[in-house]
């Protein structure tokens, strides 16, 4: 007997770009996922020049754009979510009544797939954490509690904005190289699949979006700020292995 199919669409680094939000809405309508996870930098840090040349939305407009998506949405923090989170959150609550779902050093079960959203300690993280400190930045402070509570379900799908260091998916020695602790966590626990972002260009310029750390598959699909949208669809039938594919939507 075949179990139910879980379908999770993941995109990172939208940076409030109108063309990317529009493409995400179209892609969601096409692939009909059970849930969508935005893996950080869905907003754009105030005071910095926007990436790209196409129009940029406000945080309120971002929340409004996402109302067209029927699937559950979950949010992981990147380094560009700071006080702009409050505007996005308040707009979201006014439209949907409930607060947006944050994965910030926390766990969620999506269908039959356990998902852990890693925090991002770059930038000003206090607004997104909303007064819920993790108890320490090193993953051992907070992940051990998730693992103790959820066991193997906490070793399925990890979403982290910063890549783990030392893969083909980010530029070594650069500001977007990634997080050495996250690599340590992967090496120690060997989750099935990790999806990251932060380095927009290296996966695209190298033509490589998949690498491995031990038994763990690591994905960074990269992002074009002026489109098309790059994303990944993760699927799982019953308790089987996670399958994934790269998607591009103009």
N, C-alpha and C positions, 0 to 999 in steps of 0.2 A: 504494500500500500504506500502510495506517495503522500508525503506530508505537504503542508501548505508552503507556498513560495513567498519568501520575504524579499522585498525590493527596496533598496535604499539608494537614493541619488545624493551624491556629495559634490559640492563645488566650493572652491576657496577664492579669496582675493577678488571679490566683486568691486570693492572700493567705491561703492555708490554710483557706479557707471550705469547710466540708463540703458545702454545697449546690452549690457550683461544681465541686468534684472529682467529686461524684456525677453531675452533669450532663455533665461531660466524658467520663466512662466511658460513659454512655448514648449520647452523641453519637458517640463513636468506634465503638461497636457498630453504630450506624445508618448512618454514612457510609463505614465501612471504609477509612480512609486508609492509605496506605503508611507514612506517618510523621506524628508529632505534634510540633510545636515549641511549647514554653512560653516565651513571650517576656518573661520577667522578672516578678518579684514573685509567683512561684508559692509562695514562702514569705513569712513576715511577720516583719519585724525585731523581735527580742526586746526587750522593755521598752517597746514602744509599744502604746497601746490598739488593739485590733483594729477594723478597719472593719466596719460592719454590725452586725446584732443576732443573726444566726444562729450556730450553734455553729462553733467554730474547731478544726481538727485540729492535732495536733502535727506537726513535721517527719517523724517516724517514721511516723505515720498517713498522711501524704501519700504517702510512698513505698509504703506498703502498698496504698492505694487505687489507685495507678497500675498495680499488678500485674495488674489485671483487663483491661488494654489489651494487645492482641496486637501492635499496630503498634510500630515503632521510635519511641522518644522521644528528643528532643534538648532541651537546656536553654540558654537565654540568660539572663544575669544582669540583674536589676533592682536598684534601690537598696535593696530589702528583703532580699536574700540577703547575709548576713554570716556570722558563726560558726554560725548555724543550718544552713548548708550542710553542715557536718561531720556533724551528726546525720542529715540527709537522705541524704547520700552513704553513710554507714556502714550505714544501714538498707537502702538500695537494694542495696549490695554483698552484704549478708547474704541478700537475697531472690533476686538475679539473678546472683550470683557476680561479674559484670563491673561496672565502675564506670559511673555515669551519663555520658552523652555531653554534653560541654559545647561550645557554640559561643561562643567568647570571643575575638573578633578572629580567627576561624578559619573554615575552609571545609569544607563537606560536599557530596557529590553524592547527591541523593535521586532515584532513578530517573534521569530525564533532566534534572533541574533542579539547577543549582548554587545553593547557599545560603551566604550569609555571615552569621554572627552577630556583631553589633557588641558591644563591651564596654560596660559602664556604669561610669562613674567617680564617680558619686555614692555616698556611704556608704563602707563598709569592704569593698573589693573583694578584699583579699588571700586570704581563705579560698577563694573561688570560683576564683581564678586558680591556686591550688595550686602556687605557686612557678614559674609560667611567665609572667614579665613580657613585655609586648608590645614593650618597647624605647622607648616613648614614648606619650603619650596622644593626640596628634594623629593622625588617621587616616593621614596620609602616612607615618608611621613604620612602620605594620604593613600597611596595605592594599596598598601597592605590591608587597609580596612575594607577596600572594595573587594580585594581578592579573598579575604576571610569571609565576607558576606556572600559573594556571588560565585566563588570558585572558578571553574572552567569557563563559565559564561563571560567572565571579565577578561578572558584571553582570546576573544574572537576578533572584534573590530575596534581598533584604536584610531581616534581622530586627534591629530596634533597640528597646530598651525605651523610651528617651526619644524623643519625636517630633523630627523636624527643626523648627526654628523657622519661623514665618511662614506657617503654613497655617491652615485652618479647623478643624483637628483638635485644637488645644490652645489654652489661654487665654493670650493674650499678656500678659507682665508678671507672670505667676504662677509659683509654684515648680514647676509642671508644664508650663511653656511649652515646654521641650525644649532641644535642643542645637544651637547655631549651627554647630558644626563638622560635624555630621551633614548639615545643609542644604548646607554647602559641598561635602561629599563627593558628595551627590546631584547638585548642579548641575554638578560637574566630570565625573562618570562616567556619569550618566544610566542607572542600572539600570532594568530593566523594572518592578519592583514592590518597594515598601518596606512592611513591616508593623511598626507600633509600638504602644505602649500608654502607660502612666504617667499620662496624664490620663484618668481614668475617666469623667468626667461631661460634658465638652464635646461629644464626638460625639453623646451621647444627648440632651443638652439642646438642641443645635442641629439635631438630626436630620440630621447630615452625617457620614458615615464614610469618604468618599473625597475626596481632593483631588489636585492635580497640581503637580509642580515640573518645568517643562519637559516632557519626554516621559515622565517617571516618574510612575506612579500610586502614591499614598501612602494607606495604609489605617490607621485606628484605629477599631476597632469599639466602643470603650468597654466598661465593665464595671459591672454591678450587683452589689454585694457580697453581697446576699441573694438573688441570682438574678432572672431566668433568666440562664443563661450566654450571653454573646455571643462569637462566634468567626468565623473566616473559613476557607473551604475554597479552596485554590489548586490548580488542575488544569492539566495540560499534556499534550497528545498529541504524542508524538515530540519533535521540536525546535521545535514551534510556539510561539506566543505564550502567555503565562500567562493563564489565566482565573481569575476569583475571584468568590465570592459570600459574602454575610453570612448566618450561621446563628445561630439562637436556640434554646436548649434549656432547658426548665424542669426 
